[in-house]
């Protein structure tokens, strides 16, 4: 996995978790949902990069 894409995936996951936590603390469903979506986007990016690495070998 390229380090740039790996870093981007981790950043999206962390940002999503932070938004989700803030949304729960503030009882803001919209912010919680945005956080979940962003974390899922980071998870998908990481999975895509792992698949690319797997087929490179």
C-alpha positions in Angstrom: 0.0 0.0 0.0 1.5 3.4 -0.9 2.3 5.4 2.2 0.3 8.4 0.9 -2.9 6.4 0.4 -2.4 4.5 3.6 -2.0 7.8 5.5 -5.1 9.2 3.8 -7.1 6.2 4.8 -6.0 6.4 8.4 -6.7 10.1 8.5 -10.2 9.6 7.1 -10.9 6.9 9.7 -9.7 9.0 12.6 -11.6 12.1 11.4 -14.7 10.0 11.0 -14.4 8.5 14.5 -13.8 11.9 16.0 -16.9 13.3 14.2 -19.0 10.3 15.3 -17.9 10.7 18.9 -18.6 14.5 18.9 -22.0 13.9 17.4 -22.9 11.4 20.1 -21.6 13.8 22.8 -23.6 16.7 21.4 -26.6 14.4 20.6 -26.3 15.5 16.9 -27.5 12.7 14.7 -26.3 14.4 11.5 -22.8 14.8 12.8 -22.8 11.2 14.0 -23.9 10.0 10.6 -21.3 12.1 8.8 -18.7 10.6 11.1 -19.8 7.0 10.4 -19.8 7.7 6.6 -16.3 9.2 6.7 -14.9 6.3 8.7 -16.5 3.9 6.3 -14.9 5.8 3.4 -11.5 5.4 5.1 -12.2 1.7 5.6 -13.1 1.2 1.9 -9.9 3.1 0.8 -7.8 0.9 3.0 -9.4 -2.3 1.8 -8.9 -1.1 -1.9 -5.2 -0.5 -1.3 -4.8 -3.9 0.4 -6.4 -5.6 -2.5 -4.0 -3.7 -4.9 -1.1 -4.9 -2.8 -2.3 -8.4 -2.8 -2.4 -8.6 -6.6 1.0 -6.9 -7.1 2.7 -10.0 -5.6 
